[in-house]
Amino acid sequence: MKIHLIIFGVLIAGFIIFNIFLQSGDDRTDTAINIIYASVLFAYISFMAFSLLKKMKK
Protein backbone atom coordinates (compact mmCIF):
# COMPACT_ATOMS: atom_id res chain seq x y z
CA MET A 1 0.00 0.00 0.00
CA LYS A 2 2.93 2.29 0.63
CA ILE A 3 3.96 2.21 -3.03
CA HIS A 4 0.42 3.23 -4.03
CA LEU A 5 0.60 6.29 -1.81
CA ILE A 6 4.00 7.26 -3.24
CA ILE A 7 2.67 7.00 -6.79
CA PHE A 8 -0.39 9.02 -5.81
CA GLY A 9 1.84 11.69 -4.26
CA VAL A 10 3.88 11.88 -7.47
CA LEU A 11 0.69 12.23 -9.51
CA ILE A 12 -0.56 15.04 -7.25
CA ALA A 13 2.83 16.79 -7.45
CA GLY A 14 2.73 16.53 -11.26
CA PHE A 15 -0.75 18.03 -11.30
CA ILE A 16 0.36 20.97 -9.13
CA ILE A 17 3.53 21.53 -11.15
CA PHE A 18 1.56 21.54 -14.39
CA ASN A 19 -0.94 24.05 -13.08
CA ILE A 20 1.71 26.39 -11.70
CA PHE A 21 4.59 26.19 -14.18
CA LEU A 22 3.79 24.25 -17.36
CA GLN A 23 0.55 25.74 -18.64
CA SER A 24 0.27 26.47 -22.33
CA GLY A 25 -1.16 29.72 -23.62
CA ASP A 26 -4.46 28.20 -24.72
CA ASP A 27 -7.15 28.01 -22.04
CA ARG A 28 -9.08 25.25 -23.81
CA THR A 29 -6.01 23.01 -23.96
CA ASP A 30 -5.22 23.64 -20.29
CA THR A 31 -8.79 22.82 -19.32
CA ALA A 32 -8.76 19.60 -21.35
CA ILE A 33 -5.45 18.52 -19.81
CA ASN A 34 -6.73 19.33 -16.31
CA ILE A 35 -9.90 17.30 -16.88
CA ILE A 36 -7.97 14.30 -18.20
CA TYR A 37 -5.39 14.50 -15.41
CA ALA A 38 -8.11 14.78 -12.75
CA SER A 39 -9.86 11.76 -14.28
CA VAL A 40 -6.63 9.77 -14.00
CA LEU A 41 -6.26 10.87 -10.37
CA PHE A 42 -9.80 9.81 -9.48
CA ALA A 43 -9.33 6.50 -11.29
CA TYR A 44 -6.17 5.87 -9.28
CA ILE A 45 -8.00 6.73 -6.05
CA SER A 46 -10.68 4.18 -6.92
CA PHE A 47 -8.00 1.59 -7.76
CA MET A 48 -6.35 2.17 -4.37
CA ALA A 49 -9.69 1.83 -2.59
CA PHE A 50 -10.50 -1.36 -4.50
CA SER A 51 -7.13 -2.91 -3.70
CA LEU A 52 -7.48 -1.92 -0.03
CA LEU A 53 -10.93 -3.51 0.18
CA LYS A 54 -9.58 -6.62 -1.51
CA LYS A 55 -6.78 -6.85 1.08
CA MET A 56 -9.23 -6.32 3.94
CA LYS A 57 -11.42 -9.14 2.66
CA LYS A 58 -8.59 -11.66 2.95
C-alpha positions in Angstrom: 0.0 0.0 0.0 2.9 2.3 0.6 4.0 2.2 -3.0 0.4 3.2 -4.0 0.6 6.3 -1.8 4.0 7.3 -3.2 2.7 7.0 -6.8 -0.4 9.0 -5.8 1.8 11.7 -4.3 3.9 11.9 -7.5 0.7 12.2 -9.5 -0.6 15.0 -7.3 2.8 16.8 -7.5 2.7 16.5 -11.3 -0.8 18.0 -11.3 0.4 21.0 -9.1 3.5 21.5 -11.1 1.6 21.5 -14.4 -0.9 24.0 -13.1 1.7 26.4 -11.7 4.6 26.2 -14.2 3.8 24.3 -17.4 0.5 25.7 -18.6 0.3 26.5 -22.3 -1.2 29.7 -23.6 -4.5 28.2 -24.7 -7.2 28.0 -22.0 -9.1 25.2 -23.8 -6.0 23.0 -24.0 -5.2 23.6 -20.3 -8.8 22.8 -19.3 -8.8 19.6 -21.4 -5.4 18.5 -19.8 -6.7 19.3 -16.3 -9.9 17.3 -16.9 -8.0 14.3 -18.2 -5.4 14.5 -15.4 -8.1 14.8 -12.7 -9.9 11.8 -14.3 -6.6 9.8 -14.0 -6.3 10.9 -10.4 -9.8 9.8 -9.5 -9.3 6.5 -11.3 -6.2 5.9 -9.3 -8.0 6.7 -6.0 -10.7 4.2 -6.9 -8.0 1.6 -7.8 -6.4 2.2 -4.4 -9.7 1.8 -2.6 -10.5 -1.4 -4.5 -7.1 -2.9 -3.7 -7.5 -1.9 0.0 -10.9 -3.5 0.2 -9.6 -6.6 -1.5 -6.8 -6.9 1.1 -9.2 -6.3 3.9 -11.4 -9.1 2.7 -8.6 -11.7 3.0 
